[in-house]
């Protein structure tokens, strides 16, 4: 009897201990600072490893002279940058890069919005046309670039064959899409880029368009608003912020774009059209000057950071349309 | 201000499952200054009718005349009408002022010239202080007023309103209802109002069109609709508690019409001698407000039944009585009356009743119970 009572007391006591332990653990966890620490640290570590470390590594590397074939890093300070600033090719590439990034981003946004507006209408064959339009975006860039390369090949590419068949050009003077004049190459590349990446904008804008109540348009129609006035006064205010975001995202991504350009132009056979990422690649992997290559990459990073900050300060894309 | 005439309006929608007739030969007129309500259950075609009048839908056939002018094919803004939406439909990114002035803006009125009418409309709706706020900052009732101001500013020939009160709570509903009536009286513009709420229809309208299945079942004043329903549907749809309907039999269609519900024979006094009435089965309809419950068990004094449910609303209580038929009967009684669940009662008709054709549901006779009460 007595022992069992003692056992009972002990069980109760150990339960109490267990309880207080759990309580103190809960108390420990419910401390704001500790909870914040526990939840933020994993993400911060991932960010540091995947994003911050390579940036730091790249910036440090840009201050050294590194030969790809030898492990030695020779500190040269801003030497690589001074060298770059003195190169005509660097400034040319920079110029092409700006034209490229600006024209693709603006056209992506305009064309993407147009596609979204089209998809938002009801028309016949919509169910067939929609996947056809979305398809290029679903294909990986490198694969897409490969298709483009075949289509644009000068002698037997699909594009030139179509133009010959429709009588617009003769087989004697086929268009050198990527191998002739740099601005032709640029225009072709911009066109190809829009074929694929306008769809990105279209998807985001289309999603937003779906959220605009029909009643607003009907109210406007009752007031006698034309299609253009409906777009200007209802659609545009609703999608404005999406457009700000897409311009920013496409701007950043297009500025840094390498894969599509590299593959579509078959490793950039003409030297006249070079964008900065391609230039960085060439310096690094063809001329084996890794330090200088990193200086180009760091320049890209700095330029984009500055543009991004200015953009966020002026456009304020976080201000949403208020919908009650 | 204008006279609105709807003539044999028909609207057929093409759906994947075939054609769907939404509006099936609707005709009615709204006199100058009249408040006409289209009321009916959802899917009865009332909103489609309104959208055809607004010009947001093109009717399959039929005509819409406004002030004698054919407007059936005209775009909405050429019709001299304005529409208030169920969802209010204020532009969330514009201030209240811009919202109200928007119809003027698209009309090409200069910014300076549209300030005054917009402020005037806001003053009429008593939301002047709200002009520079965004719709999201307004309360539900203020949003409703702003939406109303936007229709007022257009100075239309006809106001169309598509269930503008259905999203409001009961108190706000009653307030806004008064507001709409005030505006209607002040401006004298005819209103075509759509609702599924028979109470709204009864309290606001000069005329009511009760719709069902794309057709108007009855068009008339609230009194006519309530006291002289054309058919079973109107009888049951209108009225706070609907209408009790029981199977009955006309045993004498001669001079003194006599109707029997089993052994209960209410003595009914028929004002006009109906031509179509003959002996045989009919449906007898009477309102819960005109229904009396007696506690005696005298044979034939009423329809015998058992109290199943008592719902009390302040002074009144609605009693549901099982009478051994598929449909139970309702009676409105004084809530102070001591009556409990399970009590045996006799359901008697007090005052008005209506005799309907048992197959078509069309009314055969409106009857009053004779003053002579059974002992």
Interface residues (C-beta under 8 A of the other chain):
Chain A: X213 X215 X216 X218 X219 X220 X221 X222 X223 X224 X225 X226 X229 X233 X234 X237 X238 X321 X322 X323 X324
Chain B: X54 X55 X56 X75 X76 X77 X78 X81 X82 X83 X85 X86 X87 X89 X91 X92 X93 X94 X102 X103 X106 X107 X134 X135 X136 X138 X143 X150 X154
